[in-house]
Each structure stands twice: as C-alpha cells, then as structure tokens.
Amino acid sequence: MEKHLLLAVGDDQSSLQAVRFVNDFFTNKTDVRLTLLYVAPHPPAVYLDDSDVYQRKRWTEDWKRGQERRAMELLAQGKDSLVDSGFKDDLVAKKFVFSQYGSARDLIQECAKGNFDALVLGRRGLSRFEELFVDSVTKRIMNEELSFPIWVCQRPERGRKHVLVAVDGSEPCVQIADHVGFIVADQPEQRIVLAHIPGSQAPEAIYQEFFEHALASLLENGVPRDRIETKVLSGIYPAAALQQEADSGRYAAVAVGRTGASGPGFFSMGSVSRSLLAKLEGAALWVSPSSCRL
C-alpha cells in the first residue's frame, strides 16, 4: 500500500535531515510517495518614508524572489538526493509556499489537507522560521489536535535499523503501533521491538496484555510475526529507559503515543515524548496523532 509523507524543508543544509532519514530508512522505495515542502517566512518590516511606497514594494518583491530561489535550490537538492537513492522521480513532488498563519500552523494545514500519512521534520531544519525549534514549531505542532503522526529526525545516524515502539495499553500507543505496522510491513530489513517499562507494582499479566494489543495491530498491517519482538525494560524513568535501549540497540526510530495523564499501570507518554524530543539523538522520534499538552 502506498505511503505519502510530507517532508518539511528549511533554509539551510541541516534542514535536509528529514531527507537523509527517509533515504536511509526505506530500502523498498517502490510505494513511497514524498512531497518536499518549504514554508517561507513573511517578509521583514521595512522602515521607509511613506512616500517610498514603490521602493517598499520593489524591495518586498525582490526579497520574495530571493526566498523562492533559495527554496527551489534546497527543494531540488532534496529531490535529487531522494531520486538518486531509489525513490521514483514521479513520486517525489516539490512545493513552495509563503507562510500565512505561522510556520507550525502552515505545516499542520498542508499535512491535513493533503491526507499525508506523516509529517517529517528535521530537528535543525526550521531555524529561520518565525520561532526557534525547541520552543516553537515542533512543540506547537505536538500540542495541536492532529490527524497524522509526526516524525522528528534528530540528527539521524546512517546504518541504524529497526523501530522501538513504547506500549502502555493506552489508545495513543495502539495508534502509533498501527502506524508503525503500516509503514514497516513492506520493509523486510526493519524489525519492530515492542517495549514496556512496568511500574514497581505492575503485574506481568497486565503488560503482557499491552503487548498483545499492539501485536495484534502490527499483524493486521501485515507485519510477519518473526519480525516482531517484545521487551520489558527496567528503569525509574521511562524516557531514559527508552533512550538507553535506542542507543544500545542502534534503532532507527523510537515510536511513542501521547497522553495527557497517566493512570494505574500506565506512564505519561506526554512527558516521555517531551523528554525524548529534547534528548534523543541518532534516531528519529515518531509520535502518535493523539492530542496532549506538552
């Protein structure tokens, strides 16, 4: 089944981390459709005398043309990289727009109206959008009601493989397991490891049930059973346990759900996704579309 991903491209070379991650992650590139999107910021204010309307208009038009030229260079570079790695030329599109609502909202609207399967962001790819990355674009996107997952490519390392999926029995975790299954089913080199970090009082029967729910979702997506493992991780802090496992196992991606609060036997994926967003490196962070406030 065809996947369609929206890759956000920023204004410098580091913005192409999303491209590099996608190039390396997908070995079977046949049914992957990609759209590279560059959202340019509003022109800065120009302080000229009121009589210089023509000069102000000319300056603004020149600035916009400069933005578009730079964007097209980066979009072309990204597309060339994708096609050279094996993606089909006619399945890789380029799109350039000027920001209308603020970079985060523009990305959300583009992804929602295009029915994309995920929005893929490079961690340093948004540096000249109207806010800085850590406080703004990605965090704002994660705080919205979304109908699609987000992939944040945090300085991905080439050669990493497999997806670590956190499970806690919550609906967001089932959602992200379903997404992982959909993406990975036809990628035979990628394995899936379902991981749970039990609390001190959590009975084994409970988290085995969590595994079964996530496992059923993966199997429904066509992932062979022999490409799925389960692991019980130890640690007081779930995010730290997931990060340690991701580093030691050299996973390509860590997939988590988002919830606003934790319940008995559950850990708060809102806090986990927030912590991983700040600290995870080398692997991409895949986050479910469910809403929560980070």
Secondary structure, 3 states (H helix, E strand, C coil): CCEEEEEEECCCHHHHHHHHHHHHHCCCCCCEEEEEEEEECCCCCCCCCCCCHHHHHHHHHHHHHHHHHHHHHHHHHHHHHHHHCCCCHHHEEEEEEECCCCHHHHHHHHHHHCCCCEEEEECCCCCCCCCCCCCCHHHHHHCCCCCCCEEEECCCCCCCCCEEEECCCCHHHHHHHHHHHHHHCCCCCCCEEEEECCCCCCCHHHHHHHHHHHHHHHHHCCCCHHHEEEEECCCCCHHHHHHHHHHHHCCCEEEECCCCCCCCCCCCHHHHHHHHHHHCCCCEEEECCCCCCC
